[in-house]
Amino acid sequence: MSTILFNEIIYGPIKSRRLGSSLGVNLLPPNGKWCNFDCLYCECGFNKDGKDNRQIPAREDVRKSLERVLSNLSTKGDRIDSITFSGNGEPTMHPDFAAIIEDTISLRTKYKPEAKVSVLSNGSGIARKEIVDALL
C-alpha cells in the first residue's frame, strides 16, 4: 500500500474539492504516522508497533513556519481558501494543539483574513475541553 506522508510542517497549497486552495499544517513527526487509530483505509499507512524517538514540531516552530509561508503568499498575492490541519495522523494529539490553533488564527487574521481554518480529525479528542474550545 502506498502512503502519503509530509516531511514539512507547512505544505502546499494544494487544490481541494472541499476546501479550495488549502495550505496544509502537519503537527506530527515527518518520518511516520502518529495516530490513535489504525484505519485500514488511511492514506498515511499503518501505525508502527512499539515506541520510537519521533519528535513532534514545537509550537514555536509551527508558528514561525506558518508565518513565513503566509507572509510570502500574501506578498505574492496568492489566494488561500483554507489553512488545514492534517498531515501524518491525528492533529489533535499534539500537546500544544489549542495554542497552535490560537497562533494560527492570529496569523491568518494578519495575512489572509479571508481564509478559513480547518481541522481534519478522527474526532477522538472531542471529549477534551481544550480541544473543543480550540475547535469553536
N, C-alpha and C positions, 0 to 999 in steps of 0.2 A: 504494500500500500504506500503510495507516495504521500508525503506530508508537506504542509506549508508551515514553515517557521520563520519568524522575523528576527534578524540579528541586530536590529537597531531599536532604540526606544521610540523614535518617530519614523514612520514610513508613509509613503505615498506623496501626494494624494492619489487615490485610486477612484475609479468610477464605480459607483454602486447604484444598482437599480432602486434600492430603497432610500438611500441617503444622499444621492447625488455625488458631488465631488467630496470625498471623505479623506481626511487626514487621520491616519491611524496612530494610536498610542499603545505601545506594548509595555506593560508594567512588570513583565515576567522575565525570567532568565532567557538570554538569547540562544542558549545551547540545548533547549529541550522544553517539552511541555510541562507545565506546572498547574495541575488542576485536581480538585477533589472528586471529580467524576472521571470515568474512563469509558466514554461512549464509543461504540463501535464505528460510528459514522464521523467522528471528529476529524476535521481537516489537519489537526496538529499531530495526529497519530495516537499511540497508546502511551500511558504513563510508564515511567521507568520503575522497576522494582527497587526497593530499598532507598536509602538516603544518599545524597551526594552533596557536593560542595557548590552547587549552583548558587549564584548571587543574584538577587533582585536589584534593579536600579534604585538608588537612593532618591528620595523626594526631590532634593535639590538638583540632581542630575536630570530628572524628568522635567522640572521647571525650566532649567537652562536650555535643554534640547528643544523643548516646545517653544520657548520664546525666540530662539534663534531661527527656527523654521517659520513661525508665524510672522516674525518681523520681515524675513526675506520674501515670503509670499505677499505680504502687504505692500512692500516696496515695489515688487514687480506687478502688482495689481491683479494677481491670480485669485480666482474665486474659490472659496471653500464653503461648502454647504454644511458640513458636519466635522466635528472633532470627535473621533470614535475610539473609545477604549475597547480594544480587542487584543489580539496577539496570540501569545503562546500559552493559552489556557484561560483560567478564570481570573479576570482583573480585580474582582473584589477581595481576593485573597491577599493582595498587597497590604501590609500592616499600616501604611500611610494612605490608603485609598481615599478616605474622606478629605484629608488635607490636600492631596493631589487634585481632587475634583475642585476644591476651592481655588487653588492656584490656576487651574485650567480656566475656570470661569473668569477670573480676573484678567488673565492673558487674552482670552477670547474677546472680552469687552474692550480691551485696549487695541487689539489688532484686527479682529474680524467679528465685530458685534452682530453681524447677520447670521453667523454660524450657530448651529445647534450643537449641544454636547450630547453624545450618545454613548451608551454602555451596552455592549453585547455580553450577556451574562447567562449562566445557567440558573440563576435565581437562588442559589443555595445560601447566600449571605443575607437574604432579606429578613431573617429573624434578628439580625444585629442592628440595634438602633442607629449606630453611626453610619451604617450602610444605607439604611432607609433615609436618614437625614441628608446624606450626600446625594442621593438619587432624586430627592424632591427639590 
